[in-house]
Amino acid sequence: MKKIIPAIFMAFLALSSYAQIPNPGFESWTDMGSYDVPDSWANLNSITNSMSIYTCEKGTPGSPGSSYMKLTSKTVTGLGVVPGIAVCGVLDVMSQAPISGIPFAERPASFDGKWQHMIWGNSQGSIEVTLTKWNSMSMQREVIGVAQQTLSGMAMSWASFSIDFVYQSDAYPDSCMIVMNASGSNPTNNDYLWVDNLSFAGAVAVENVATVNSTINVFPNPAADFVQVEMTGTNGQNLRIQLVQLDGKIISDKRVNSLSDSRVCRIDIGDLASGLYYVNIVSDSGIMSRKLIVE
């Protein structure tokens, strides 16, 4: 799965990896004079400082530890509601968009931590972790795996979370970008997301990514209106057919319940934008991916 990301990513990344998330318990903060910032986590305090408003703050006590990170969307005169966002990597403070991550070369099974969160409007925040690898042949970043979850409801006291990674490639990544946002696309004043005690858990081996013992055909490919996924050698297995965007978002997820040895699943794609997608076949024994070009 491929995704073009600004060239700053190339300069930023090295061929090393962090075994752990930098400052995962938010115990380390830098005093900027009128406000503090969590080490290794970019945020928007620098553009709201002139109004003495801060969307990223230190909370105490932590869970566990002495402190945690408080992300709060806040109304700022002249800027509207500025989202409470933090990125483990580099954040463009003007566009409020994450632009790069940290060196990382592992394949964790999940992204775990503690949180509290609530919204005051109807635009839920999210947590998203994207693992990528630079492809020197195509001069693009390829998405290796994504752990993404839109916040649901509210958590008014510390609760544990675990977000599974969905892998689109059997390669190992060279970078990781963690984005935490208290609000969705329409932030409301005082939406908040508090986080602490972050970690990666487990590991997904390369041989576990494409172990479906079957033949998979995706046709037509390229396609415009619909695509059919033909599977043989899958008798007795429970299957799900997923259509996945370049950023790892699952936009279609169908269960295939037939017990026949040969199955065909049709997916309508007439409303999709042109570009590259992935078709995932998820079985009892693993995941197999096929590229799909939508015209």
Helices and strands as residue ranges (DSSP letters): E 2-3, H 8-12, E 29-31, E 36-38, E 42-43, H 45-48, G 49-51, E 56-59, E 68-72, E 74-76, E 80-82, E 85-88, E 90-92, E 97-100, E 102-103, E 110-118, E 124-135, E 140-150, E 155-164, E 166-167, E 175-183, E 192-201, G 206-208, E 215-219, E 226-232, E 239-244, E 250-256, E 262-268, E 275-282, E 287-294
